[in-house]
Structure formats: structure tokens, C-alpha cells
Amino acid sequence: MTQEGENTNIRGRLPTAETIDLADEIRGNSSGRAFFGYVFDGFDRVPVNLEKETIESIRLRKELPPQVPEVSNWERFMYKRT
């Protein structure tokens, strides 16, 4: 956080999924006086303890089976040299 006169700038990093509706929350809680902006900073690996839960939620959202396919599921499509 940095103070510039009456303004306070807060810089931080947060997952993209957490930014959904964040601008509305900030404006609502500050009675419209706060401004929200963000810049894409790159990708980070999902923490191991959240990996399975995150993958399952994405697969369910996309209406895919929650079980991640294994290599054996794709062997029939692989080219085999004879």
C-alpha cells in the first residue's frame, strides 16, 4: 500500500477467478469513490492441495466427466508403426 495525498494505492496479486465481481464490490463498499484496475501478470501453478478440486470444478463447468482421462483412454487413437 502506498499513500499519495488523499489516495491510497494497493498493489497485490490474486487469482483471476477471484476478480469476478471484484470491481462492483470495491465500488459498492466505497460508495463509488474507489477505482479498480488490474494488469495480467502471468500464470502460476495451482497449489497442490487445490489442484484436484480446481480441475474437477472446471470439468464440471464444461459439462465433462469429473474423472481426468488417462493415457489408456487415448491409446486407440495413437498411431502405431507396424
ZILIN-V678451 format. One record per backbone hydrogen bond with DSSP energy under -0.5 kcal/mol. CO is the residue of the C=O (numbers start at 1). NH is the residue of the N-H. E is the energy in kcal/mol with one decimal. If there is no record, write none. Layout:
{{CO;NH;E} {CO;NH;E}}
This chain:
{{2;4;-0.5} {2;9;-3.2} {4;7;-2.0} {7;4;-3.2} {9;2;-2.6} {9;11;-0.5} {15;18;-1.3} {16;19;-1.8} {17;20;-0.8} {19;22;-1.8} {19;23;-0.6} {21;25;-2.0} {22;26;-2.7} {23;27;-2.5} {24;28;-2.6} {25;29;-2.7} {26;30;-1.4} {27;32;-3.6} {28;31;-1.0} {30;33;-1.6} {47;50;-2.0} {47;51;-1.0} {48;51;-0.6} {48;52;-0.6} {50;54;-2.5} {51;55;-2.5} {52;56;-2.5} {53;57;-2.2} {54;58;-2.1} {55;59;-2.5} {56;60;-2.5} {57;61;-2.2} {58;62;-1.9} {59;64;-3.5} {60;63;-1.5} {70;73;-1.4} {71;74;-1.8} {71;75;-0.7} {74;77;-1.7} {74;78;-0.6} {75;78;-1.0}}
